[in-house]
Amino acid sequence: MDTLESLSDALETTGDIQSIVRTMKALSSVSIRQYEHAESAMADYARTVELGLMAVLHQRRAAGLALPGTDRASGREALIVIGSDRGLCGGYNDKITRFARSRMDSRPIMLGVIGARVAARLAADGRRLDAVHSLPGSVEGVTRLVQSVIVDIDRWTRIEGVGQVWLVHNRREGRITAKPQSHRLLPLPDSYLQKLSEADWPGRSLPLLRMDSGRLMSWLVQQRLFVVIYRALAEALASEHASRLAAMQAAERNIEERRDDLRQRYRQRRQETITREMLDVVSGYEAVSGAD
């Protein structure tokens, strides 16, 4: 049976939990904007890299050279999965894990994972993890993580014989806080290169290229790789915090309902205690009066 003391302690504990939930909501809201701004800022650099690719491809086309046959690359396949290191974000990690499993099937594949919770799920399936990274705690750490992932990709392509590299992550879309997405990092699709080569140059004349076109093309592909991974990480982190915000909002509603129930029970128990004490006083008075 609940006592006034136990109900009072439960109300105090529930209030403390509610304060923690509100703090986590505020942090998630700030983080969402932070990563969305980072992703938006990278769009300008992405456009610059795309213009560089356009210039090189236009020059190759003017010289009568064929487009690089990237779609015909062969070799092993690699998959990079972005999850989260922390929980309290609903089904965020379960969604991307199921999506990654559907892409792997039973084929041998090089597997890179970003996020301890997804890594644990895939390891439990018996998958061999070739690279595991932790997520940064702020935007400042995203660049270093991207550089580490690019080093992994370079090692896979040069040493492990990887010909195709895919990236999967969650992305926030409207009211959907975590929708799985996939990108082919390498090789660049022929359709994408064809589109760039046929696009109209935004200026009056093409820029003059002094660097060897092959080396310049390789550098631009690497920069595009950086841009795609950076934006994917920013989108994934914004999606993670959006999922956590939704989970905290649901938790806050449940806590408020719990507090209302505890308040009602506290008032009822308090009234019962007051009534019982008054009856004891009255009974004692009547017993003393009768004795007199």
C-alpha positions in Angstrom: 0.0 0.0 0.0 1.3 3.4 -1.0 2.1 5.8 1.8 2.3 9.6 1.7 6.1 9.3 2.0 6.5 6.9 -0.9 4.1 8.9 -3.1 6.0 12.1 -2.3 9.3 10.4 -3.2 7.8 9.1 -6.4 6.6 12.6 -7.4 10.1 14.0 -6.7 11.8 11.3 -8.7 9.4 11.8 -11.6 10.0 15.6 -11.5 13.8 14.9 -11.7 13.3 12.6 -14.7 11.1 15.2 -16.4 13.8 17.8 -16.0 16.4 15.5 -17.6 14.0 14.8 -20.5 13.4 18.5 -21.1 17.2 19.1 -21.1 17.7 16.3 -23.6 14.9 17.8 -25.8 16.7 21.2 -25.7 20.0 19.6 -26.6 18.5 17.6 -29.5 16.8 20.7 -30.9 20.0 22.7 -30.9 22.0 19.8 -32.4 19.4 19.3 -35.2 19.9 22.9 -36.3 23.7 22.7 -35.9 24.0 19.7 -38.3 21.4 21.0 -40.7 23.4 24.2 -41.1 26.6 22.2 -41.6 25.0 20.2 -44.3 23.6 23.3 -46.0 27.0 25.0 -45.8 28.6 22.1 -47.6 26.3 22.6 -50.5 28.3 25.5 -51.8 31.5 23.5 -51.9 29.6 20.6 -53.5 28.6 22.9 -56.3 32.2 24.0 -56.8 33.4 20.4 -57.1 30.6 19.7 -59.5 31.6 22.7 -61.7 35.2 21.4 -61.7 34.0 18.0 -62.9 31.9 19.7 -65.6 34.9 21.7 -66.8 37.1 18.6 -67.1 34.4 16.5 -68.8 33.6 19.4 -71.3 37.3 19.5 -72.1 37.4 15.8 -72.7 34.4 16.0 -74.9 35.8 18.8 -76.9 39.0 16.8 -77.4 36.9 13.8 -78.6 37.8 11.7 -75.6 35.3 9.2 -74.2 33.9 9.5 -70.7 35.7 7.4 -68.0 34.1 4.0 -67.9 33.5 4.0 -64.2 30.3 1.8 -64.3 32.4 -1.1 -65.6 34.6 -1.2 -62.5 34.8 -4.8 -61.1 36.0 -6.2 -57.8 34.6 -6.7 -54.3 31.9 -4.5 -52.9 32.2 -2.4 -49.7 29.4 -1.0 -47.6 29.6 1.8 -45.0 26.7 2.0 -42.5 26.1 5.0 -40.3 24.2 4.5 -37.1 24.6 6.0 -33.6 26.7 5.6 -30.5 23.9 6.6 -28.1 20.5 5.3 -27.4 17.1 6.9 -26.5 16.4 7.5 -30.2 13.5 5.1 -30.8 13.9 2.7 -33.8 16.7 4.7 -35.4 19.4 2.0 -35.3 16.9 -0.8 -36.0 15.8 0.9 -39.2 19.3 1.4 -40.7 20.4 -2.1 -39.6 17.5 -3.8 -41.4 18.2 -1.6 -44.5 21.9 -2.6 -44.4 21.0 -6.3 -44.0 18.8 -6.1 -47.1 21.6 -4.7 -49.1 24.2 -7.2 -48.0 22.1 -10.4 -48.2 24.5 -13.3 -47.9 27.3 -11.9 -50.2 30.8 -11.5 -48.9 31.3 -7.8 -48.4 33.8 -5.3 -46.9 31.9 -3.7 -44.0 32.6 -0.3 -42.4 30.4 0.9 -39.5 30.1 4.3 -37.9 28.3 4.0 -34.6 28.7 1.5 -31.8 25.1 0.4 -31.6 24.8 -0.6 -35.2 28.2 -2.2 -35.0 26.9 -4.4 -32.1 23.8 -5.4 -34.1 25.7 -6.4 -37.2 28.4 -8.2 -35.2 25.6 -10.2 -33.5 24.6 -11.4 -37.0 28.1 -12.8 -37.4 29.2 -10.1 -39.8 32.9 -9.3 -39.9 33.5 -5.6 -39.3 36.4 -4.3 -41.3 36.3 -0.8 -39.9 34.5 0.7 -36.9 34.4 4.4 -36.1 32.7 6.5 -33.3 30.5 9.4 -34.1 31.7 12.9 -33.2 30.0 14.9 -30.5 29.8 18.1 -32.5 30.2 19.5 -36.0 33.9 20.1 -35.5 34.6 16.4 -35.4 32.8 15.5 -38.6 35.7 16.5 -40.9 38.2 14.3 -39.1 35.8 11.4 -39.2 35.3 11.8 -43.0 39.0 11.8 -43.5 39.3 8.6 -41.6 36.6 7.0 -43.7 38.3 8.1 -46.9 41.5 6.5 -45.7 39.6 3.2 -45.2 38.1 3.5 -48.7 41.5 4.1 -50.2 42.9 1.0 -48.4 40.0 -1.1 -49.6 40.4 -0.1 -53.2 44.2 -0.3 -53.3 44.8 -3.4 -51.2 41.5 -5.3 -50.8 40.5 -5.1 -54.4 37.2 -3.3 -53.8 35.6 -2.0 -56.9 32.3 -0.5 -55.6 31.7 1.4 -52.4 28.2 2.1 -51.0 27.0 4.2 -48.1 23.7 3.8 -46.2 22.4 6.2 -43.5 19.2 7.6 -42.1 17.8 10.9 -43.3 15.1 13.2 -41.9 12.3 13.8 -44.3 9.3 15.9 -43.2 7.6 14.1 -40.3 9.6 11.0 -40.9 12.6 11.3 -38.5 14.6 8.4 -39.9 14.3 7.2 -43.5 17.1 5.0 -44.8 19.0 6.3 -47.8 21.8 4.8 -50.0 24.6 6.4 -52.1 27.1 4.8 -54.4 30.4 6.5 -53.5 32.6 4.7 -56.0 32.7 4.5 -58.9 30.8 7.5 -60.2 27.8 6.4 -62.3 28.1 6.9 -66.0 24.7 8.6 -66.1 26.0 11.2 -63.6 29.1 11.9 -65.7 27.1 12.0 -68.9 24.7 14.5 -67.4 27.6 16.8 -66.3 29.3 16.6 -69.7 26.1 17.6 -71.5 25.1 20.4 -69.0 25.5 24.0 -70.1 28.4 25.8 -68.6 27.1 28.7 -66.4 29.7 31.2 -67.7 30.7 32.6 -71.1 33.7 30.4 -71.5 35.2 27.3 -70.0 38.1 27.8 -67.5 41.6 27.0 -68.7 43.0 23.8 -67.1 46.7 23.8 -66.6 46.8 20.5 -64.6 46.8 17.1 -66.2 43.2 16.2 -66.8 43.6 12.7 -65.4 45.1 13.9 -62.1 42.6 16.7 -61.8 39.7 14.3 -62.4 41.1 12.0 -59.7 41.4 14.9 -57.2 37.8 16.1 -58.0 36.4 12.6 -57.5 38.1 12.5 -54.1 36.6 15.9 -53.2 33.2 14.7 -54.3 33.7 11.6 -52.0 34.5 14.0 -49.1 31.4 16.1 -49.8 29.0 13.1 -50.1 30.3 11.4 -46.9 30.2 14.7 -45.0 26.7 15.6 -46.0 25.6 12.0 -45.2 27.0 12.2 -41.7 25.4 15.6 -41.1 22.1 14.3 -42.3 22.4 11.1 -40.2 23.3 13.0 -37.1 20.4 15.4 -37.6 18.1 12.4 -38.1 19.4 10.8 -34.9 18.7 13.9 -32.9 15.3 14.3 -34.5 14.5 10.7 -33.5 15.7 11.3 -30.0 13.6 14.5 -29.8 10.5 12.6 -30.9 11.3 9.9 -28.3 11.8 12.5 -25.6 8.5 14.2 -26.5 6.7 10.9 -26.1 8.5 10.2 -22.8 7.5 13.7 -21.6 3.9 13.0 -22.3 4.1 9.7 -20.4 5.9 11.3 -17.5 3.3 14.0 -17.3 0.5 11.4 -17.3 2.4 9.5 -14.5 2.8 12.7 -12.5 -0.9 13.5 -12.8 -1.7 10.0 -11.6 0.7 10.3 -8.7 -0.7 13.7 -7.7 -4.2 12.3 -7.7 -3.2 9.3 -5.5 -1.2 11.6 -3.2 -4.2 13.9 -2.7 -6.5 10.9 -2.1 -4.1 9.3 0.4 -3.6 12.7 2.1 -7.3 13.1 2.4 -7.7 9.6 3.8 -4.9 10.3 6.3 -6.5 13.6 7.4 -9.9 11.9 7.7 -8.6 9.0 9.7 -6.7 11.3 12.1 -9.8 13.5 12.6 -11.9 10.3 13.3 -9.2 9.3 15.8 -9.5 12.7 17.6 -13.3 12.5 17.6 -13.3 8.9 18.9 -10.8 9.9 21.6 -12.8 12.9 22.6 -16.0 10.8 22.8 -14.3 8.1 24.8 -12.9 10.7 27.3 -16.4 12.4 27.5 -18.1 9.1 28.2 -15.6 8.2 30.9 -16.2 11.5 32.6 
